[in-house]
Amino acid sequence: MSDLNHISAKMVIHSAKALAGYAAGELLESSPGLQECPDSGAFQRWQNLFVQCLQELAAAVQFNRPQLLVHHVDWLKRLLTARGIEVGALKSGLDALAKVLGTELPAEAAKIPAAMCLEASQSLERETAVPSRPLAADSGYGRLASSYLLAILEGDRPRAIRLVLDAAEAGHPVRDLYAKVLLPAQEEAGRMWQDVEINIAEEHFATATTRAVMAQLRARTVVKPSNGKTLVTSAVVSNQHDIGLQVVADFFEMDGWRVIQLGSDVPIPDLVEAVGFYQADVLGLSVCLSSQLMTLKETIEAVRGSECGAAVKILVGGRGLTGAADLAAEFGADGYAADATEAASLVGTLVGLGGVR
């Protein structure tokens, strides 16, 4: 990354709220139909949306990855369309954002972020492929996942849990139930929230139920003898999503690792202290959004700068690295894994053990 990218990204993130406010005001002035009445709250909603865009934009600029913003805008397109907002409004908003960046930031610092905003705006003109549904009815696991999620949405938590536990008692491997039932069902619940098929309360209930099932499956699993290795897992600061990270932790614990799962949103100093205190052989870090990539970089730098930092192997993963997995090595990590199975295979190589079986 260049010095100009770094400076531009800092300016964008430090001025995000003000820039977002200017863009929201310009959008609503040019498109009055987006605001039915003065107290409709439209300004606040668009300002908040533009703040999120600017956070993603700052990461795209910082690491010179315009696709990070394009990916976020594609997600926003689906989100807003499901809520009755035309794509044209989002495009006009991004154009307004590019204009504001050009007028409010110094000329040189504005060039890269404004250009990326326009690129993201132009990407909306292209047809985007409809994401495949995570639940497939053409397999036994897919049908089980669908039945599990349906029971949750009907408010029948005991039945949902029983469906999965019965499958485990029938001999289905716990790892398959995690990877082919629970995670796809959770992903589908997230998709349904995005497409306004369920609300946030229902999505939270699905997440809580999945956590409960995982805990019961984990308690019923025979754990392999200790291999003498310790894994510390953590979501970086501001990442509130740790279901995927918990799957990784459970898989390793089943295979004989001592696992210290710190969970979501862990402050960097506390994380560094935990790596040293527990004498971690491996540190697993998770990012959900590309706007958390700078925090990931800072976290790895803090660990590497500590007394224990040179010895620990660092593995990173999460949706925030989609399309930018090469940044893992640039940040100083030892590897990137897309899922728990890949993490197991890679870590086994890094520490001289076989992968999780």
ZAZA-603482 format. One record per residue (C-alpha): residue in one letter; x, y, z. Coordinates in steps of 0.25 Angstrom, whole numbers, padded with zeros to 4 digits, always signed. Layout:
<nodes>
AXYZ;...
</nodes>
This chain:
<nodes>
M+0000+0000+0000;S+0005+0014-0003;D+0006+0026+0007;L-0005+0033-0001;N-0014+0021+0001;H-0011+0021+0016;I-0014+0036+0017;S-0026+0036+0009;A-0032+0024+0017;K-0029+0031+0030;M-0036+0044+0025;V-0048+0036+0020;I-0050+0028+0034;H-0048+0040+0043;S-0058+0049+0035;A-0068+0037+0032;K-0080+0043+0040;A-0078+0057+0034;L-0076+0052+0020;A-0088+0042+0021;G-0097+0054+0026;Y-0093+0063+0014;A-0096+0051+0004;A-0109+0048+0011;G-0113+0062+0010;E-0109+0063-0005;L-0117+0050-0008;L-0130+0054-0001;E-0129+0068-0007;S-0128+0062-0021;S-0138+0051-0019;P-0149+0056-0010;G-0157+0044-0012;L-0148+0036-0003;Q-0153+0045+0009;E-0168+0045+0010;C-0168+0055+0021;P-0158+0063+0029;D-0158+0054+0041;S-0158+0041+0034;G-0144+0038+0039;A-0139+0036+0024;F-0127+0045+0027;Q-0122+0037+0039;R-0124+0024+0032;W-0116+0028+0019;Q-0105+0035+0028;N-0103+0022+0035;L-0103+0014+0022;F-0092+0023+0017;V-0084+0022+0029;Q-0083+0007+0027;C-0080+0009+0013;L-0069+0019+0017;Q-0063+0009+0027;E-0063-0002+0015;L-0057+0009+0006;A-0046+0012+0016;A-0042-0002+0016;A-0042-0003+0001;V-0033+0009+0000;Q-0024+0005+0011;F-0021-0008+0005;N-0023-0004-0010;R-0034-0014-0012;P-0046-0007-0019;Q-0053-0021-0019;L-0056-0020-0004;L-0065-0008-0006;V-0071-0014-0018;H-0075-0027-0010;H-0081-0018+0001;V-0089-0010-0009;D-0094-0023-0016;W-0099-0028-0002;L-0106-0014+0000;K-0112-0015-0013;R-0119-0028-0009;L-0122-0023+0005;L-0129-0010+0000;T-0136-0016-0011;A-0143-0026-0002;R-0147-0014+0006;G-0154-0007-0006;I-0143+0003-0009;E-0139+0003-0024;V-0125+0001-0028;G-0125+0015-0034;A-0125+0021-0020;L-0113+0014-0016;K-0106+0018-0029;S-0109+0032-0027;G-0105+0031-0012;L-0091+0026-0017;D-0090+0037-0027;A-0093+0047-0016;L-0083+0041-0007;A-0072+0042-0018;K-0076+0056-0021;V-0075+0059-0006;L-0061+0053-0005;G-0056+0061-0016;T-0061+0074-0010;E-0058+0071+0005;L-0044+0064+0004;P-0031+0070-0001;A-0030+0068-0016;E-0019+0057-0016;A-0025+0050-0004;A-0039+0050-0011;K-0035+0043-0024;I-0034+0029-0019;P-0046+0028-0010;A-0055+0036-0020;A-0051+0027-0032;M-0054+0014-0024;C-0068+0020-0020;L-0071+0022-0035;E-0066+0008-0038;A-0075+0003-0028;S-0086+0011-0033;Q-0084+0006-0047;S-0084-0008-0043;L-0099-0007-0039;E-0101-0006-0054;R-0097-0020-0056;E-0106-0032-0054;T-0101-0039-0041;A-0103-0054-0040;V-0113-0059-0030;P-0106-0065-0018;S-0108-0080-0017;R-0117-0084-0005;P-0109-0091+0006;L-0120-0101+0008;A-0121-0112-0002;A-0133-0121-0002;D-0126-0132-0011;S-0118-0137+0001;G-0121-0144+0014;Y-0113-0133+0021;G-0120-0122+0013;R-0134-0127+0017;L-0130-0129+0032;A-0124-0114+0032;S-0137-0109+0026;S-0146-0117+0036;Y-0137-0112+0047;L-0138-0097+0043;L-0153-0099+0040;A-0155-0104+0055;I-0147-0092+0060;L-0156-0082+0051;E-0168-0089+0057;G-0163-0086+0071;D-0161-0101+0074;R-0147-0100+0080;P-0148-0114+0087;R-0152-0121+0073;A-0141-0114+0066;I-0131-0119+0076;R-0136-0133+0076;L-0135-0134+0061;V-0120-0131+0061;L-0118-0140+0074;D-0126-0151+0068;A-0117-0151+0055;A-0104-0151+0064;E-0110-0163+0072;A-0113-0170+0058;G-0098-0169+0055;H-0096-0157+0047;P-0082-0151+0050;V-0083-0138+0059;R-0074-0131+0049;D-0084-0133+0038;L-0095-0129+0046;Y-0088-0116+0049;A-0083-0113+0035;K-0095-0119+0027;V-0107-0116+0036;L-0104-0105+0046;L-0096-0095+0038;P-0104-0096+0026;A-0117-0094+0034;Q-0110-0082+0041;E-0106-0076+0027;E-0120-0078+0022;A-0125-0070+0034;G-0116-0059+0031;R-0121-0059+0017;M-0135-0059+0021;W-0133-0047+0030;Q-0126-0039+0018;D-0137-0042+0009;V-0148-0038+0020;E-0153-0052+0021;I-0151-0052+0036;N-0147-0041+0046;I-0135-0039+0055;A-0142-0045+0067;E-0144-0058+0059;E-0130-0058+0054;H-0125-0056+0068;F-0133-0068+0073;A-0128-0077+0062;T-0114-0073+0066;A-0116-0076+0081;T-0123-0089+0077;T-0111-0093+0069;R-0101-0090+0080;A-0109-0099+0089;V-0109-0110+0079;M-0094-0109+0078;A-0092-0109+0093;Q-0100-0122+0094;L-0093-0129+0082;R-0080-0125+0088;A-0083-0131+0101;R-0087-0144+0094;T-0074-0145+0086;V-0063-0154+0090;V-0050-0146+0091;K-0037-0151+0086;P-0025-0152+0096;S-0018-0139+0098;N-0007-0135+0087;G-0001-0125+0097;K-0004-0113+0088;T-0012-0101+0091;L-0021-0093+0082;V-0026-0079+0085;T-0037-0074+0077;S-0043-0060+0076;A-0051-0050+0068;V-0044-0037+0066;V-0049-0024+0073;S-0063-0020+0067;N-0066-0034+0062;Q-0078-0039+0069;H-0080-0052+0061;D-0073-0064+0066;I-0081-0076+0062;G-0071-0080+0051;L-0060-0078+0061;Q-0067-0087+0071;V-0068-0098+0061;V-0053-0097+0059;A-0051-0097+0074;D-0060-0109+0076;F-0053-0117+0064;F-0040-0115+0070;E-0044-0119+0084;M-0050-0132+0079;D-0037-0135+0073;G-0029-0134+0086;W-0025-0119+0086;R-0026-0110+0098;V-0035-0099+0093;I-0037-0085+0099;Q-0048-0079+0092;L-0049-0064+0096;G-0061-0061+0087;S-0065-0048+0081;D-0060-0034+0081;V-0047-0036+0089;P-0038-0024+0092;I-0024-0025+0087;P-0016-0024+0100;D-0025-0035+0106;L-0023-0044+0094;V-0008-0042+0094;E-0008-0045+0109;A-0016-0058+0107;V-0007-0063+0096;G+0005-0062+0106;F-0002-0067+0118;Y-0008-0079+0112;Q+0005-0082+0104;A-0002-0083+0091;D+0004-0091+0080;V-0007-0086+0070;L-0015-0073+0070;G-0028-0073+0062;L-0034-0059+0058;S-0047-0056+0051;V-0052-0044+0043;C-0066-0042+0039;L-0065-0029+0031;S-0054-0024+0022;S-0055-0011+0031;Q-0049-0020+0042;L-0036-0023+0033;M-0028-0011+0039;T-0032-0016+0053;L-0027-0030+0049;K-0014-0024+0044;E-0012-0017+0057;T-0015-0029+0065;I-0005-0038+0058;E+0005-0027+0059;A+0003-0026+0074;V+0004-0041+0076;R+0017-0041+0068;G+0022-0030+0076;S+0020-0037+0089;E+0030-0047+0096;C+0022-0059+0091;G+0019-0054+0078;A+0030-0060+0070;A+0027-0074+0073;V+0012-0074+0072;K+0006-0078+0059;I-0005-0069+0054;L-0017-0074+0046;V-0028-0064+0041;G-0041-0066+0034;G-0055-0060+0033;R-0064-0053+0022;G-0056-0040+0024;L-0045-0047+0016;T-0053-0051+0004;G-0046-0047-0008;A-0034-0043+0000;A-0028-0055+0006;D-0014-0051+0001;L-0014-0040+0012;A-0012-0051+0023;A+0002-0053+0019;E+0004-0037+0017;F-0001-0035+0031;G+0009-0046+0037;A-0001-0057+0039;D+0004-0072+0036;G-0008-0075+0028;Y-0023-0073+0024;A-0034-0083+0024;A-0048-0082+0018;D-0054-0092+0028;A-0052-0101+0040;T-0047-0113+0031;E-0037-0105+0024;A-0032-0099+0037;A-0030-0112+0043;S-0022-0117+0031;L-0013-0104+0030;V-0011-0104+0045;G-0007-0118+0045;T+0004-0115+0035;L+0009-0103+0043;V+0011-0110+0056;G+0015-0123+0051;L+0002-0131+0054;G-0008-0138+0045;G-0021-0130+0042;V-0034-0131+0050;R-0041-0144+0046;
</nodes>
